[in-house]
Amino acid sequence: MLWVIQENLCLDTNIEPDAYEFALRMIAVWQPSRAFVFDIALTHEGYKIVEINCINSAGFYAADVSKIVNALQTMQC
């Protein structure tokens, strides 16, 4: 498990299966554009979307930026 601490932000490279499934369900419901980012949080009512932004607003944090660039370059329009 990799933890990255930046101010009050804690990133874990392991994604909970329930969180991943929630994200996929939300993407199936609505996508604002071909490339976007959204933050989710686990609340006492279940997972919720906290915010949605265009890819230009993404904070890359501990992400593999080369994978993101490659995915954007190979994306079908």
PDB file of N, CA, C and O in Angstrom:
ATOM      1  N   MET A   1       0.846  -1.172   0.000  1.00  0.00           N
ATOM      2  CA  MET A   1       0.000   0.000   0.000  1.00  0.00           C
ATOM      3  C   MET A   1       0.893   1.237   0.000  1.00  0.00           C
ATOM      4  O   MET A   1       1.831   1.324   0.793  1.00  0.00           O
ATOM      5  N   LEU A   2       0.613   2.180  -0.870  1.00  0.00           N
ATOM      6  CA  LEU A   2       1.377   3.418  -0.961  1.00  0.00           C
ATOM      7  C   LEU A   2       0.512   4.570  -0.475  1.00  0.00           C
ATOM      8  O   LEU A   2      -0.594   4.777  -0.974  1.00  0.00           O
ATOM      9  N   TRP A   3       1.009   5.309   0.486  1.00  0.00           N
ATOM     10  CA  TRP A   3       0.296   6.478   0.991  1.00  0.00           C
ATOM     11  C   TRP A   3       1.083   7.715   0.619  1.00  0.00           C
ATOM     12  O   TRP A   3       2.302   7.748   0.791  1.00  0.00           O
ATOM     13  N   VAL A   4       0.416   8.724   0.117  1.00  0.00           N
ATOM     14  CA  VAL A   4       1.039  10.001  -0.192  1.00  0.00           C
ATOM     15  C   VAL A   4       0.313  11.054   0.627  1.00  0.00           C
ATOM     16  O   VAL A   4      -0.903  11.205   0.509  1.00  0.00           O
ATOM     17  N   ILE A   5       1.038  11.770   1.442  1.00  0.00           N
ATOM     18  CA  ILE A   5       0.426  12.785   2.293  1.00  0.00           C
ATOM     19  C   ILE A   5       0.819  14.164   1.767  1.00  0.00           C
ATOM     20  O   ILE A   5       2.007  14.470   1.656  1.00  0.00           O
ATOM     21  N   GLN A   6      -0.160  14.990   1.446  1.00  0.00           N
ATOM     22  CA  GLN A   6       0.056  16.370   1.012  1.00  0.00           C
ATOM     23  C   GLN A   6      -0.951  17.234   1.763  1.00  0.00           C
ATOM     24  O   GLN A   6      -2.152  17.171   1.503  1.00  0.00           O
ATOM     25  N   GLU A   7      -0.462  18.023   2.676  1.00  0.00           N
ATOM     26  CA  GLU A   7      -1.317  18.840   3.532  1.00  0.00           C
ATOM     27  C   GLU A   7      -2.359  17.937   4.191  1.00  0.00           C
ATOM     28  O   GLU A   7      -1.984  17.071   4.982  1.00  0.00           O
ATOM     29  N   ASN A   8      -3.634  18.100   3.902  1.00  0.00           N
ATOM     30  CA  ASN A   8      -4.674  17.270   4.502  1.00  0.00           C
ATOM     31  C   ASN A   8      -5.145  16.178   3.556  1.00  0.00           C
ATOM     32  O   ASN A   8      -6.189  15.568   3.789  1.00  0.00           O
ATOM     33  N   LEU A   9      -4.405  15.925   2.510  1.00  0.00           N
ATOM     34  CA  LEU A   9      -4.785  14.950   1.501  1.00  0.00           C
ATOM     35  C   LEU A   9      -4.006  13.660   1.713  1.00  0.00           C
ATOM     36  O   LEU A   9      -2.786  13.682   1.870  1.00  0.00           O
ATOM     37  N   CYS A  10      -4.702  12.562   1.716  1.00  0.00           N
ATOM     38  CA  CYS A  10      -4.077  11.254   1.857  1.00  0.00           C
ATOM     39  C   CYS A  10      -4.509  10.407   0.665  1.00  0.00           C
ATOM     40  O   CYS A  10      -5.697  10.139   0.488  1.00  0.00           O
ATOM     41  N   LEU A  11      -3.553   9.991  -0.142  1.00  0.00           N
ATOM     42  CA  LEU A  11      -3.854   9.199  -1.331  1.00  0.00           C
ATOM     43  C   LEU A  11      -3.402   7.767  -1.131  1.00  0.00           C
ATOM     44  O   LEU A  11      -2.315   7.509  -0.616  1.00  0.00           O
ATOM     45  N   ASP A  12      -4.233   6.859  -1.536  1.00  0.00           N
ATOM     46  CA  ASP A  12      -3.941   5.437  -1.453  1.00  0.00           C
ATOM     47  C   ASP A  12      -4.075   4.883  -2.863  1.00  0.00           C
ATOM     48  O   ASP A  12      -5.094   5.108  -3.516  1.00  0.00           O
ATOM     49  N   THR A  13      -3.075   4.170  -3.343  1.00  0.00           N
ATOM     50  CA  THR A  13      -3.128   3.626  -4.697  1.00  0.00           C
ATOM     51  C   THR A  13      -4.056   2.433  -4.814  1.00  0.00           C
ATOM     52  O   THR A  13      -4.373   2.003  -5.923  1.00  0.00           O
ATOM     53  N   ASN A  14      -4.497   1.892  -3.688  1.00  0.00           N
ATOM     54  CA  ASN A  14      -5.459   0.790  -3.716  1.00  0.00           C
ATOM     55  C   ASN A  14      -6.864   1.367  -3.767  1.00  0.00           C
ATOM     56  O   ASN A  14      -7.226   2.198  -2.934  1.00  0.00           O
ATOM     57  N   ILE A  15      -7.650   0.937  -4.729  1.00  0.00           N
ATOM     58  CA  ILE A  15      -9.018   1.424  -4.876  1.00  0.00           C
ATOM     59  C   ILE A  15      -9.963   0.356  -4.353  1.00  0.00           C
ATOM     60  O   ILE A  15      -9.898  -0.807  -4.752  1.00  0.00           O
ATOM     61  N   GLU A  16     -10.835   0.770  -3.459  1.00  0.00           N
ATOM     62  CA  GLU A  16     -11.833  -0.165  -2.932  1.00  0.00           C
ATOM     63  C   GLU A  16     -12.734  -0.630  -4.076  1.00  0.00           C
ATOM     64  O   GLU A  16     -13.175   0.202  -4.869  1.00  0.00           O
ATOM     65  N   PRO A  17     -13.016  -1.906  -4.188  1.00  0.00           N
ATOM     66  CA  PRO A  17     -13.882  -2.398  -5.265  1.00  0.00           C
ATOM     67  C   PRO A  17     -15.244  -1.700  -5.305  1.00  0.00           C
ATOM     68  O   PRO A  17     -15.758  -1.419  -6.387  1.00  0.00           O
ATOM     69  N   ASP A  18     -15.827  -1.420  -4.147  1.00  0.00           N
ATOM     70  CA  ASP A  18     -17.122  -0.732  -4.120  1.00  0.00           C
ATOM     71  C   ASP A  18     -17.019   0.683  -4.682  1.00  0.00           C
ATOM     72  O   ASP A  18     -17.934   1.149  -5.361  1.00  0.00           O
ATOM     73  N   ALA A  19     -15.911   1.366  -4.405  1.00  0.00           N
ATOM     74  CA  ALA A  19     -15.708   2.716  -4.925  1.00  0.00           C
ATOM     75  C   ALA A  19     -15.563   2.671  -6.448  1.00  0.00           C
ATOM     76  O   ALA A  19     -16.128   3.505  -7.156  1.00  0.00           O
ATOM     77  N   TYR A  20     -14.810   1.703  -6.940  1.00  0.00           N
ATOM     78  CA  TYR A  20     -14.612   1.551  -8.381  1.00  0.00           C
ATOM     79  C   TYR A  20     -15.934   1.243  -9.080  1.00  0.00           C
ATOM     80  O   TYR A  20     -16.230   1.811 -10.132  1.00  0.00           O
ATOM     81  N   GLU A  21     -16.715   0.361  -8.509  1.00  0.00           N
ATOM     82  CA  GLU A  21     -18.023   0.023  -9.089  1.00  0.00           C
ATOM     83  C   GLU A  21     -18.955   1.228  -9.085  1.00  0.00           C
ATOM     84  O   GLU A  21     -19.689   1.446 -10.049  1.00  0.00           O
ATOM     85  N   PHE A  22     -18.932   2.020  -8.002  1.00  0.00           N
ATOM     86  CA  PHE A  22     -19.734   3.235  -7.943  1.00  0.00           C
ATOM     87  C   PHE A  22     -19.326   4.187  -9.061  1.00  0.00           C
ATOM     88  O   PHE A  22     -20.180   4.738  -9.756  1.00  0.00           O
ATOM     89  N   ALA A  23     -18.025   4.380  -9.232  1.00  0.00           N
ATOM     90  CA  ALA A  23     -17.531   5.278 -10.282  1.00  0.00           C
ATOM     91  C   ALA A  23     -17.998   4.810 -11.658  1.00  0.00           C
ATOM     92  O   ALA A  23     -18.448   5.625 -12.463  1.00  0.00           O
ATOM     93  N   LEU A  24     -17.900   3.533 -11.936  1.00  0.00           N
ATOM     94  CA  LEU A  24     -18.352   3.013 -13.226  1.00  0.00           C
ATOM     95  C   LEU A  24     -19.856   3.218 -13.439  1.00  0.00           C
ATOM     96  O   LEU A  24     -20.288   3.547 -14.544  1.00  0.00           O
ATOM     97  N   ARG A  25     -20.646   3.025 -12.386  1.00  0.00           N
ATOM     98  CA  ARG A  25     -22.099   3.252 -12.489  1.00  0.00           C
ATOM     99  C   ARG A  25     -22.411   4.711 -12.781  1.00  0.00           C
ATOM    100  O   ARG A  25     -23.294   5.014 -13.583  1.00  0.00           O
ATOM    101  N   MET A  26     -21.691   5.608 -12.134  1.00  0.00           N
ATOM    102  CA  MET A  26     -21.938   7.035 -12.350  1.00  0.00           C
ATOM    103  C   MET A  26     -21.529   7.458 -13.759  1.00  0.00           C
ATOM    104  O   MET A  26     -22.198   8.287 -14.376  1.00  0.00           O
ATOM    105  N   ILE A  27     -20.448   6.899 -14.265  1.00  0.00           N
ATOM    106  CA  ILE A  27     -20.008   7.200 -15.633  1.00  0.00           C
ATOM    107  C   ILE A  27     -21.049   6.714 -16.634  1.00  0.00           C
ATOM    108  O   ILE A  27     -21.273   7.359 -17.658  1.00  0.00           O
ATOM    109  N   ALA A  28     -21.681   5.587 -16.347  1.00  0.00           N
ATOM    110  CA  ALA A  28     -22.716   5.054 -17.237  1.00  0.00           C
ATOM    111  C   ALA A  28     -23.959   5.944 -17.245  1.00  0.00           C
ATOM    112  O   ALA A  28     -24.695   5.977 -18.231  1.00  0.00           O
ATOM    113  N   VAL A  29     -24.191   6.657 -16.154  1.00  0.00           N
ATOM    114  CA  VAL A  29     -25.361   7.539 -16.059  1.00  0.00           C
ATOM    115  C   VAL A  29     -25.141   8.832 -16.833  1.00  0.00           C
ATOM    116  O   VAL A  29     -26.019   9.268 -17.577  1.00  0.00           O
ATOM    117  N   TRP A  30     -23.965   9.451 -16.660  1.00  0.00           N
ATOM    118  CA  TRP A  30     -23.723  10.749 -17.294  1.00  0.00           C
ATOM    119  C   TRP A  30     -22.243  11.068 -17.335  1.00  0.00           C
ATOM    120  O   TRP A  30     -21.517  10.834 -16.369  1.00  0.00           O
ATOM    121  N   GLN A  31     -21.803  11.604 -18.463  1.00  0.00           N
ATOM    122  CA  GLN A  31     -20.433  12.074 -18.627  1.00  0.00           C
ATOM    123  C   GLN A  31     -20.485  13.475 -19.216  1.00  0.00           C
ATOM    124  O   GLN A  31     -21.105  13.673 -20.261  1.00  0.00           O
ATOM    125  N   PRO A  32     -19.851  14.454 -18.575  1.00  0.00           N
ATOM    126  CA  PRO A  32     -19.895  15.817 -19.105  1.00  0.00           C
ATOM    127  C   PRO A  32     -19.077  15.994 -20.383  1.00  0.00           C
ATOM    128  O   PRO A  32     -19.349  16.898 -21.172  1.00  0.00           O
ATOM    129  N   SER A  33     -18.075  15.133 -20.591  1.00  0.00           N
ATOM    130  CA  SER A  33     -17.252  15.185 -21.796  1.00  0.00           C
ATOM    131  C   SER A  33     -16.485  13.874 -21.895  1.00  0.00           C
ATOM    132  O   SER A  33     -16.615  13.002 -21.035  1.00  0.00           O
ATOM    133  N   ARG A  34     -15.689  13.740 -22.945  1.00  0.00           N
ATOM    134  CA  ARG A  34     -14.926  12.497 -23.142  1.00  0.00           C
ATOM    135  C   ARG A  34     -13.850  12.313 -22.073  1.00  0.00           C
ATOM    136  O   ARG A  34     -13.556  11.186 -21.675  1.00  0.00           O
ATOM    137  N   ALA A  35     -13.267  13.413 -21.612  1.00  0.00           N
ATOM    138  CA  ALA A  35     -12.218  13.336 -20.587  1.00  0.00           C
ATOM    139  C   ALA A  35     -12.601  14.267 -19.441  1.00  0.00           C
ATOM    140  O   ALA A  35     -12.730  15.476 -19.630  1.00  0.00           O
ATOM    141  N   PHE A  36     -12.777  13.705 -18.272  1.00  0.00           N
ATOM    142  CA  PHE A  36     -13.143  14.492 -17.102  1.00  0.00           C
ATOM    143  C   PHE A  36     -12.665  13.773 -15.849  1.00  0.00           C
ATOM    144  O   PHE A  36     -12.242  12.618 -15.901  1.00  0.00           O
ATOM    145  N   VAL A  37     -12.736  14.461 -14.743  1.00  0.00           N
ATOM    146  CA  VAL A  37     -12.364  13.881 -13.456  1.00  0.00           C
ATOM    147  C   VAL A  37     -13.488  14.108 -12.461  1.00  0.00           C
ATOM    148  O   VAL A  37     -14.232  15.085 -12.551  1.00  0.00           O
ATOM    149  N   PHE A  38     -13.598  13.194 -11.515  1.00  0.00           N
ATOM    150  CA  PHE A  38     -14.521  13.446 -10.421  1.00  0.00           C
ATOM    151  C   PHE A  38     -14.001  12.815  -9.142  1.00  0.00           C
ATOM    152  O   PHE A  38     -13.312  11.795  -9.153  1.00  0.00           O
ATOM    153  N   ASP A  39     -14.356  13.459  -8.044  1.00  0.00           N
ATOM    154  CA  ASP A  39     -13.978  12.980  -6.715  1.00  0.00           C
ATOM    155  C   ASP A  39     -15.200  12.345  -6.075  1.00  0.00           C
ATOM    156  O   ASP A  39     -16.315  12.854  -6.191  1.00  0.00           O
ATOM    157  N   ILE A  40     -14.978  11.232  -5.403  1.00  0.00           N
ATOM    158  CA  ILE A  40     -16.075  10.602  -4.671  1.00  0.00           C
ATOM    159  C   ILE A  40     -15.665  10.465  -3.207  1.00  0.00           C
ATOM    160  O   ILE A  40     -14.481  10.461  -2.869  1.00  0.00           O
ATOM    161  N   ALA A  41     -16.672  10.355  -2.357  1.00  0.00           N
ATOM    162  CA  ALA A  41     -16.430  10.175  -0.924  1.00  0.00           C
ATOM    163  C   ALA A  41     -17.409   9.141  -0.394  1.00  0.00           C
ATOM    164  O   ALA A  41     -18.535   9.023  -0.878  1.00  0.00           O
ATOM    165  N   LEU A  42     -16.967   8.407   0.591  1.00  0.00           N
ATOM    166  CA  LEU A  42     -17.836   7.452   1.263  1.00  0.00           C
ATOM    167  C   LEU A  42     -18.490   8.177   2.433  1.00  0.00           C
ATOM    168  O   LEU A  42     -17.807   8.621   3.356  1.00  0.00           O
ATOM    169  N   THR A  43     -19.816   8.294   2.392  1.00  0.00           N
ATOM    170  CA  THR A  43     -20.568   8.956   3.449  1.00  0.00           C
ATOM    171  C   THR A  43     -21.374   7.911   4.207  1.00  0.00           C
ATOM    172  O   THR A  43     -21.343   6.730   3.862  1.00  0.00           O
ATOM    173  N   HIS A  44     -22.089   8.336   5.231  1.00  0.00           N
ATOM    174  CA  HIS A  44     -22.937   7.392   5.971  1.00  0.00           C
ATOM    175  C   HIS A  44     -24.114   6.918   5.115  1.00  0.00           C
ATOM    176  O   HIS A  44     -24.808   5.972   5.486  1.00  0.00           O
ATOM    177  N   GLU A  45     -24.338   7.572   3.971  1.00  0.00           N
ATOM    178  CA  GLU A  45     -25.391   7.156   3.031  1.00  0.00           C
ATOM    179  C   GLU A  45     -24.833   6.392   1.828  1.00  0.00           C
ATOM    180  O   GLU A  45     -25.572   6.083   0.893  1.00  0.00           O
ATOM    181  N   GLY A  46     -23.552   6.093   1.848  1.00  0.00           N
ATOM    182  CA  GLY A  46     -22.917   5.417   0.718  1.00  0.00           C
ATOM    183  C   GLY A  46     -22.015   6.368  -0.034  1.00  0.00           C
ATOM    184  O   GLY A  46     -21.771   7.489   0.412  1.00  0.00           O
ATOM    185  N   TYR A  47     -21.518   5.924  -1.174  1.00  0.00           N
ATOM    186  CA  TYR A  47     -20.631   6.765  -1.979  1.00  0.00           C
ATOM    187  C   TYR A  47     -21.423   7.892  -2.615  1.00  0.00           C
ATOM    188  O   TYR A  47     -22.569   7.714  -3.029  1.00  0.00           O
ATOM    189  N   LYS A  48     -20.792   9.054  -2.685  1.00  0.00           N
ATOM    190  CA  LYS A  48     -21.386  10.244  -3.297  1.00  0.00           C
ATOM    191  C   LYS A  48     -20.323  10.936  -4.137  1.00  0.00           C
ATOM    192  O   LYS A  48     -19.136  10.878  -3.818  1.00  0.00           O
ATOM    193  N   ILE A  49     -20.753  11.592  -5.212  1.00  0.00           N
ATOM    194  CA  ILE A  49     -19.844  12.420  -5.996  1.00  0.00           C
ATOM    195  C   ILE A  49     -19.687  13.749  -5.270  1.00  0.00           C
ATOM    196  O   ILE A  49     -20.673  14.396  -4.918  1.00  0.00           O
ATOM    197  N   VAL A  50     -18.440  14.148  -5.050  1.00  0.00           N
ATOM    198  CA  VAL A  50     -18.145  15.407  -4.366  1.00  0.00           C
ATOM    199  C   VAL A  50     -18.024  16.541  -5.374  1.00  0.00           C
ATOM    200  O   VAL A  50     -18.575  17.622  -5.165  1.00  0.00           O
ATOM    201  N   GLU A  51     -17.304  16.297  -6.470  1.00  0.00           N
ATOM    202  CA  GLU A  51     -17.173  17.309  -7.516  1.00  0.00           C
ATOM    203  C   GLU A  51     -16.814  16.657  -8.837  1.00  0.00           C
ATOM    204  O   GLU A  51     -16.252  15.563  -8.886  1.00  0.00           O
ATOM    205  N   ILE A  52     -17.159  17.367  -9.917  1.00  0.00           N
ATOM    206  CA  ILE A  52     -16.837  16.944 -11.278  1.00  0.00           C
ATOM    207  C   ILE A  52     -16.179  18.127 -11.975  1.00  0.00           C
ATOM    208  O   ILE A  52     -16.656  19.258 -11.878  1.00  0.00           O
ATOM    209  N   ASN A  53     -15.084  17.862 -12.676  1.00  0.00           N
ATOM    210  CA  ASN A  53     -14.367  18.918 -13.396  1.00  0.00           C
ATOM    211  C   ASN A  53     -13.854  18.405 -14.731  1.00  0.00           C
ATOM    212  O   ASN A  53     -13.781  17.199 -14.967  1.00  0.00           O
ATOM    213  N   CYS A  54     -13.502  19.340 -15.594  1.00  0.00           N
ATOM    214  CA  CYS A  54     -12.855  18.954 -16.849  1.00  0.00           C
ATOM    215  C   CYS A  54     -11.455  18.442 -16.516  1.00  0.00           C
ATOM    216  O   CYS A  54     -10.929  18.710 -15.435  1.00  0.00           O
ATOM    217  N   ILE A  55     -10.871  17.724 -17.426  1.00  0.00           N
ATOM    218  CA  ILE A  55      -9.553  17.125 -17.198  1.00  0.00           C
ATOM    219  C   ILE A  55      -8.504  18.201 -16.914  1.00  0.00           C
ATOM    220  O   ILE A  55      -7.510  17.927 -16.241  1.00  0.00           O
ATOM    221  N   ASN A  56      -8.712  19.413 -17.415  1.00  0.00           N
ATOM    222  CA  ASN A  56      -7.763  20.504 -17.188  1.00  0.00           C
ATOM    223  C   ASN A  56      -7.701  20.914 -15.718  1.00  0.00           C
ATOM    224  O   ASN A  56      -6.735  21.551 -15.298  1.00  0.00           O
ATOM    225  N   SER A  57      -8.706  20.562 -14.941  1.00  0.00           N
ATOM    226  CA  SER A  57      -8.741  20.916 -13.523  1.00  0.00           C
ATOM    227  C   SER A  57      -8.219  19.792 -12.627  1.00  0.00           C
ATOM    228  O   SER A  57      -8.269  19.890 -11.401  1.00  0.00           O
ATOM    229  N   ALA A  58      -7.726  18.741 -13.242  1.00  0.00           N
ATOM    230  CA  ALA A  58      -7.285  17.580 -12.460  1.00  0.00           C
ATOM    231  C   ALA A  58      -6.006  17.886 -11.698  1.00  0.00           C
ATOM    232  O   ALA A  58      -5.068  18.473 -12.238  1.00  0.00           O
ATOM    233  N   GLY A  59      -5.984  17.483 -10.450  1.00  0.00           N
ATOM    234  CA  GLY A  59      -4.739  17.479  -9.696  1.00  0.00           C
ATOM    235  C   GLY A  59      -4.141  16.092  -9.875  1.00  0.00           C
ATOM    236  O   GLY A  59      -4.792  15.102  -9.543  1.00  0.00           O
ATOM    237  N   PHE A  60      -2.944  15.996 -10.380  1.00  0.00           N
ATOM    238  CA  PHE A  60      -2.400  14.691 -10.729  1.00  0.00           C
ATOM    239  C   PHE A  60      -1.862  13.925  -9.524  1.00  0.00           C
ATOM    240  O   PHE A  60      -1.736  12.702  -9.588  1.00  0.00           O
ATOM    241  N   TYR A  61      -1.545  14.607  -8.434  1.00  0.00           N
ATOM    242  CA  TYR A  61      -1.120  13.987  -7.190  1.00  0.00           C
ATOM    243  C   TYR A  61      -0.132  12.848  -7.453  1.00  0.00           C
ATOM    244  O   TYR A  61       0.961  13.099  -7.959  1.00  0.00           O
ATOM    245  N   ALA A  62      -0.481  11.637  -7.132  1.00  0.00           N
ATOM    246  CA  ALA A  62       0.437  10.501  -7.284  1.00  0.00           C
ATOM    247  C   ALA A  62       0.160   9.716  -8.561  1.00  0.00           C
ATOM    248  O   ALA A  62       0.607   8.577  -8.697  1.00  0.00           O
ATOM    249  N   ALA A  63      -0.570  10.312  -9.494  1.00  0.00           N
ATOM    250  CA  ALA A  63      -0.947   9.607 -10.728  1.00  0.00           C
ATOM    251  C   ALA A  63       0.255   9.408 -11.642  1.00  0.00           C
ATOM    252  O   ALA A  63       1.234  10.152 -11.577  1.00  0.00           O
ATOM    253  N   ASP A  64       0.166   8.400 -12.486  1.00  0.00           N
ATOM    254  CA  ASP A  64       1.154   8.163 -13.529  1.00  0.00           C
ATOM    255  C   ASP A  64       0.742   9.020 -14.722  1.00  0.00           C
ATOM    256  O   ASP A  64      -0.081   8.598 -15.535  1.00  0.00           O
ATOM    257  N   VAL A  65       1.309  10.218 -14.831  1.00  0.00           N
ATOM    258  CA  VAL A  65       0.900  11.189 -15.850  1.00  0.00           C
ATOM    259  C   VAL A  65       1.128  10.652 -17.257  1.00  0.00           C
ATOM    260  O   VAL A  65       0.355  10.969 -18.161  1.00  0.00           O
ATOM    261  N   SER A  66       2.161   9.852 -17.467  1.00  0.00           N
ATOM    262  CA  SER A  66       2.400   9.301 -18.807  1.00  0.00           C
ATOM    263  C   SER A  66       1.244   8.399 -19.237  1.00  0.00           C
ATOM    264  O   SER A  66       0.892   8.379 -20.417  1.00  0.00           O
ATOM    265  N   LYS A  67       0.645   7.653 -18.304  1.00  0.00           N
ATOM    266  CA  LYS A  67      -0.515   6.824 -18.639  1.00  0.00           C
ATOM    267  C   LYS A  67      -1.715   7.693 -19.002  1.00  0.00           C
ATOM    268  O   LYS A  67      -2.476   7.352 -19.908  1.00  0.00           O
ATOM    269  N   ILE A  68      -1.886   8.805 -18.306  1.00  0.00           N
ATOM    270  CA  ILE A  68      -2.995   9.714 -18.605  1.00  0.00           C
ATOM    271  C   ILE A  68      -2.823  10.312 -19.999  1.00  0.00           C
ATOM    272  O   ILE A  68      -3.767  10.337 -20.788  1.00  0.00           O
ATOM    273  N   VAL A  69      -1.622  10.790 -20.300  1.00  0.00           N
ATOM    274  CA  VAL A  69      -1.348  11.378 -21.616  1.00  0.00           C
ATOM    275  C   VAL A  69      -1.557  10.341 -22.712  1.00  0.00           C
ATOM    276  O   VAL A  69      -2.162  10.649 -23.739  1.00  0.00           O
ATOM    277  N   ASN A  70      -1.071   9.126 -22.517  1.00  0.00           N
ATOM    278  CA  ASN A  70      -1.242   8.062 -23.498  1.00  0.00           C
ATOM    279  C   ASN A  70      -2.726   7.761 -23.718  1.00  0.00           C
ATOM    280  O   ASN A  70      -3.158   7.606 -24.860  1.00  0.00           O
ATOM    281  N   ALA A  71      -3.509   7.677 -22.644  1.00  0.00           N
ATOM    282  CA  ALA A  71      -4.939   7.406 -22.771  1.00  0.00           C
ATOM    283  C   ALA A  71      -5.642   8.524 -23.536  1.00  0.00           C
ATOM    284  O   ALA A  71      -6.511   8.252 -24.365  1.00  0.00           O
ATOM    285  N   LEU A  72      -5.280   9.767 -23.271  1.00  0.00           N
ATOM    286  CA  LEU A  72      -5.881  10.898 -23.991  1.00  0.00           C
ATOM    287  C   LEU A  72      -5.505  10.882 -25.476  1.00  0.00           C
ATOM    288  O   LEU A  72      -6.336  11.188 -26.331  1.00  0.00           O
ATOM    289  N   GLN A  73      -4.272  10.531 -25.774  1.00  0.00           N
ATOM    290  CA  GLN A  73      -3.819  10.503 -27.164  1.00  0.00           C
ATOM    291  C   GLN A  73      -4.482   9.386 -27.960  1.00  0.00           C
ATOM    292  O   GLN A  73      -4.707   9.542 -29.160  1.00  0.00           O
ATOM    293  N   THR A  74      -4.795   8.283 -27.330  1.00  0.00           N
ATOM    294  CA  THR A  74      -5.389   7.149 -28.048  1.00  0.00           C
ATOM    295  C   THR A  74      -6.908   7.134 -27.972  1.00  0.00           C
ATOM    296  O   THR A  74      -7.544   6.234 -28.520  1.00  0.00           O
ATOM    297  N   MET A  75      -7.500   8.120 -27.298  1.00  0.00           N
ATOM    298  CA  MET A  75      -8.947   8.178 -27.115  1.00  0.00           C
ATOM    299  C   MET A  75      -9.658   8.355 -28.454  1.00  0.00           C
ATOM    300  O   MET A  75      -9.249   9.166 -29.285  1.00  0.00           O
ATOM    301  N   GLN A  76     -10.717   7.591 -28.649  1.00  0.00           N
ATOM    302  CA  GLN A  76     -11.547   7.719 -29.848  1.00  0.00           C
ATOM    303  C   GLN A  76     -12.469   8.918 -29.682  1.00  0.00           C
ATOM    304  O   GLN A  76     -13.065   9.104 -28.621  1.00  0.00           O
ATOM    305  N   CYS A  77     -12.586   9.724 -30.718  1.00  0.00           N
ATOM    306  CA  CYS A  77     -13.464  10.892 -30.655  1.00  0.00           C
ATOM    307  C   CYS A  77     -14.890  10.537 -31.036  1.00  0.00           C
ATOM    308  O   CYS A  77     -15.763  11.406 -31.037  1.00  0.00           O
TER     309      CYS A  77
END
